[in-house]
Amino acid sequence: MTTPLTPPPKKNPQKRTLSPTRPPEMRSRAAMGLSAAAAEGRFMLQHCAECGAVQYPPRDACCQCLGTDLPWRDTAPEGELLAETTIRTSTNLYFRERAPWRTGSVRLDAGPVIICHVHGDVVPRSRVRLWNRLDRSGQGVILAVPEERTPNMEDDPQLRALGSDPKHRRVLITDGRNPNTPALVKALQRAGASMIFVGESERWRPNPNRAALEGVEILPLDVTDTASVVELAGEIGGKTDILINNARFIRPGGVMGRGDTAFARDEMEVNYLGLMRLAQAFGPGMCDRTADGVNSAVAWVNILSAHAIMPTPDFGCFSASNAAALNLSQTLRGEFRRSGLRLMTVFVGPTEDDWHQPLPPPKVLPDGIARSVVQGLRDGLEDVWCGDVAKELIERFRAGAKVLEREMTMGGPE
């Protein structure tokens, strides 16, 4: 069984620090479907539209009838471990520095035989469940885990390498005034985070969240002030393992209903340029520490409005600033990928706060956001849809973006 993970000892300055490396990342265009599914934590395989055969590995033509219509569909992940071995050396630097590494072959109940990573608690010739996860190169790989949960299962080295579990890691939450901050702090503490930093702007102003922020270190941080961001990065940037950017400026209204651009400027300063300042100050240091043992830097989290993908007239300009932040997040994800640092975007529907009171339910509570963030980190996801509105929005967007645009904007705001 997996040995419980212990807090890392004090770092030995005479011991070599592992350089950030990535597993092999070359994939065919067909295989990118596996990575796209892993980004959302889904186990999907190609199913032939003509004969129904389930395909693995991903390919351009059906292995049974040579049909070329192979849509990706959610597939039952259960199967049997046929054989397994432990690799103790490798020509690839990433695996050589992380050996031993267990691999094996699994026959899925759906048909295909899959060569995959194998969790340390899997018993030979046993029933397993397959998880599709992103590796540090950002590509989808498959891990076989026991059908039933085992003690300390999340502490398995291979599983930990495929996720961003907060356990024994140090976390920075950028906005201590956001209503979701106390819930994030509690969820991260329950998940085993070793230290939590919370940024707070304009510290002279009363902060209603302060009484609920127990066991954290509150530090000055204003994402609209480059000097403030750089100063904090100089203080804790070298020991930030997970950064959660929940800084937000929100005001209702679209373009025509506003008399000037003052609020729009503030939304862009916080929601878009604030993200850029944080990335420029904290990003390089985090990228350099992605191989730093148990408490290596692993993830950057941006909490955005789900309407970043499609605006709602009631909050049109706020949606536009989040769309800009989403585009910037995708750019950062590509830049972070060179070091193996994961970027996770949490898309949230209307939240239970003063600004969204005029909107009808359902609303997203802070505890719901916190659960989504922690679970997404554990699963190593890139995209998390939090709340019924966000989940429905992405389904409608995928079904027809132009149709959704009409549905969202017909008649404009009331």
N, C-alpha and C positions, 0 to 999 in steps of 0.2 A: 504494500500500500504506500501511497505518497507520503513522504515525510513532511510534517508541518513546516512551513516557511518561517524562518526566524528573522528578526531584525538584522540588517547588515551590520557587521562590526565596523569600528572606526577604520577609515581607509588608510592603507599602508602607502605612504608617499614613495617608497622605493619599489613598489610593485607596478608593473606595466598596466596602464589603462587600455582596455580594448578599444581599437578604433572602430567607428561606425562602419559596419559592413552590411550587405544585403544578400539574401539568397538569390539564386538565378531568377531573372525576371522576364526573359523573352517568352512571349506567348503568341500564338496565332490569333488572327482576328476572331475566329470562331470561339477560341478558348476564353476570350474576354467576357463572354457571357457568364462564365463561372465567377469571375472577379466582380462583375456587376451584381450578381446575386449575393456574394459574400459581403459586399459593402452594406447590405441591409440585413445580413444574418439569415438569408434564405438558402435552403438546399434545393437547387434546381438543376435539372439535366435536360438535354435535348430529347424531344419525343418526335418521331417521324409522323408527319401529318398524313402520310399515305398508308403505312402498314402498322404504325403504333409502336415500333421498336424503340426501346430506350437506349440512348447512345452514351458511351463513355469509352475513350476520351472524346472531347468535343471535336467535331469534324464538319466538313462541308457537304458530305453526301451520306445517306443512310447506309449502314453496314449490311442491311438485309436486302433492301430493294433499290438502293442507289438514288432514292428520292432526295431532292434538295431542299424541301420545305421542312426545316427542323426547328420548330419553336421551342423556347425554353419554358419548362413548366415545373411547378413545385412537385417534388418526388418524395415518396416515402423513404426515410433515411436509414431504415433498419436492415441489418444483414448479419452475416457470419464471418468471423475472422478465419481465413483459410490457412494462412502461414504468416510468420513474422520473424524479423531478425533485428539485431541491434548493430548499427553502424558506429564503429569506434574511431575511424579516421576517414578523411575525405580530402579530395583535391580542391574542394571549394572552401575558401577561407571562412565563410560564415558558419558552415557546419563543422569545420575542423575545430573552431574555437568553442563550439557548443556541444561537442560530442561528450557522452554517447547519445545517439539519436535513434529512436525505435521506429521502424517502418514495417509494413505488412500488406497483405492483399485481403480484400473483403469482397465476398459475393453478396451483392444487394438482393433483397427479395424481389426488387423490380427487374433483376436480370443481369446487369453488367458486373464484371469483376473490376474492382478499383484498387490500384496501388496507392497507399496513403500513409500519413503519419499515424502512429499508434500511441495512445495515452499509456502512461506507465502502469495504470491499474487494470488494464485489459488483460484478462486471462486467456491463454492460448486456446484456440478452437471454440471460443465463446461467442454469444450473441453480442452485437455492438450496435451503437448508433453513430452515424456519421454527421459531423459538423463541418460546414463550409466556412472557412475563416480566411481573412486576409493575412498574408505574411508581411514581413517588414519591407518587401519590395512593392507592396500594394497589390499583389496578385492573389487570386483565390487558390487555396490549397485545402485538402480534405484531411480531417483528423478523426480517427476512430476512438470513441470513448465508451466506457461501460454503459450497458443499458440502464442499470440502476446507479444512482449517485453513490459515490464512495466518500469516506472521510478525507478531508483535505484535498479533494479532487482538483480544486482551482489552483493548488500550489504546484502541480506538475510542471516541470520546466518547459516542456514542449507547449503545453496549453498556455502558460504564462507568456511565452514568446509570441503567441498568436493573438494576444489581447493586450489590454492596457489597464489591468487590474490596479485599483488605487492602493491595495494593501502594501504597507511599508513605504509608501511614496509620499512626497511632499507636493502640496497642491496650492496654487494661487487662484483665488476667486477675485475678479477685478473690481466688482462694484458692491461694496458693503451696504449700499442703500437700496439695492434692488429687493423687492419683496420676496424673491425666491432664494436669497442668500442664506437665511437661517436654515431652511430645509436642505439646501445643498450641503451646508456644514455638517448637519446631523447625519445625513446619508453617507457622507464621506468618512465621518468618524466611525460609524457602524461598519463601513467597508474596510476599516483598518488603516486609513491614511495616517502616516506617522506625524505629519505636521501640516497645518492649514494656515495659509496667509490670506488675509482679506484686505483688499484695497479700499480706501475711503477718501473721497474727494471733499473739499471744503469742510475740514474737520471742525471748524468753528460752529457749523450748523448742527442742531440736534439731529441725531440719527435714531429713529424708533427701533431699528434692528439691533442696536448695540447690546441691549439687555439679553437678547437671545443668542449672542455670539460668544459662547463659552468655549474655552479651550483652544482659542485661535489667537494669532498675532495680527492685530490690526495695524496697517501701515498706510502712510499717505500715498494716494495714487489718483491722479486726474488724467484720464485718457485723452483729454483735449489739450494737454500741456506736455510738449515733447520733453522738456527738462524734467518734469515729474516722473515720466515713464522711464527715461534713461537713468535717473537717479535710483529708482527702485530696482531696475534691472542690474545696476552695479552692485546693489546690496544683496539681492536674493536670486538673481538670474542664474548663478552657478549651482543652485540647489533647488531649482523649480523643475519637478518631474512632470507635472500635469498643470496646464494653464487653462482655466475656465473663464472665458470672456462673456460675462453676462451684462456688461455695460450697455445701457439703453437710454435713448431719448425718444419719447413718443408724444405726439400731439395728433388729435383727430383732424380730418379734413383732406380734401384733394387740392388741385391746383387753383381752380376758379374761386373756391370759397375762401382762400387766404388773400389778405390784402397786400402781403409783401412776401419776401423770401426769408425772413428772420428765423422762423421755426425750421424751415427746410435746411437752412445753413447749420443750425444746431444739430439736426438729425444726422446730417452728413458728417459733422465734426465728431460726434460720438460713435455712431453706428458704423461708419465707413472709415474715416480717417483715424479714429481711435484704434480700430483693428490694425491699420497699417503701422501706426506708431508702436503698438505692442509687438507686432511681428518683427519690426526692424530692431527693437531693443532686446527682446527675449529670444527671438527665433534662432540666431546664430549659436548662442550658448546652449540652448536645448538640443539643437542638431548635433553639437559636438559631444553630447552626453548620452546618446541613444544606446551605447553598449556598456554603460557604467554599472554593471552588476544588478543586484536586486532592486535598487532604487534608481534605475536608469530613467532618463527622460523618455516618455513614451507617447504623450498625446497632447494635442491642442484642441480645445473644445470651443466652438462658437454657438451661442444660443441665439437663434434668429426667429423672426416671425415666419410662419408657413406661407404667408402671402408674399414672401420674397419670390416665389415662382409664379404668382399671379395676383395682381393687386386687388384690393377691395376698395370701392369708392369712399367708404367711410374713413379709411386711413391710407389714402392713395399715396401721399408724399412719404409717410413713414414706410410704406411697402417699398417705395422706390429706393430709399436708403438701405433697406435690407436686401433688395435685389443687387445693389452695388456691393454690399458686404458679401453676398453669396458668390458673386463673380470673383471677388478678391480672394475668398476662401478657396475657390477652385484653383486659382493661380498659386496660392500658398501651398496647397496640397501637392502640386507638382514640384514645387521647390523643396518642400520638406521631404518628399519621397526619396531624394538622393541620399538622405541620411537614415531613413527608416522611421522618421517621426510621423506619427499618424495624426491627421486632422479630421475631427468628427464634427459634423454639423447637426445640431438638434433643432428641428423645425417645430415650432410651438404654435398651437391655435390661440384664440383669444384667451387671455389670462384673467384670473379673478382679481382685478385691481380697479382703481378709480377710473382709469382711462377707458376701460372696456365695459363699464357699467351699462351704457345704453344698449349694448348688444345682447341678444337673447342667448340663453344657454344652449349647448354645454360650454363651460369654461374650464380652463386647465388650472388646477391648484398647484401651489409651490411644491408640495410633496410629490405630485405626479411628475413634474419636471425633474426633481432630484432623483427619483427612481429611474427615469429614462436615461439620465446622464450616467449614473453609476452602472446600470445594466449595459448600456452601450459601450462604456469603457471596458467592462469585463469581456464583452463579446468581440471587442476590436472592430466596431462598426465605423463606417464613414457617414452614413445618413440615418438619422433617427427621427421618426414622425411621432410627435407627442400630442395626444389628445384626439378626440373623435373628429374635430373639424380638420385638423392637419392630415389625418389618415384618409378622410374622405376627399380632401382637396387633391392629394397626390394621385388617388385612384381616378378621379375625374380628369386630371391633367393628362395622365397616361392614355386614357380612353379617347381624348380629343381636346388638345390645347385650345384650338380655335373655338370649339363649342363652349368650353369653359369660360373663355374670354367674353363671349356673348352673354352667358348666364350671369357673370359677375358684374358686367358693366351696362347691361340693357337699361336705359332710362337714367343712368347716372345716379348719384346719391340723392336720397330723399330729403 
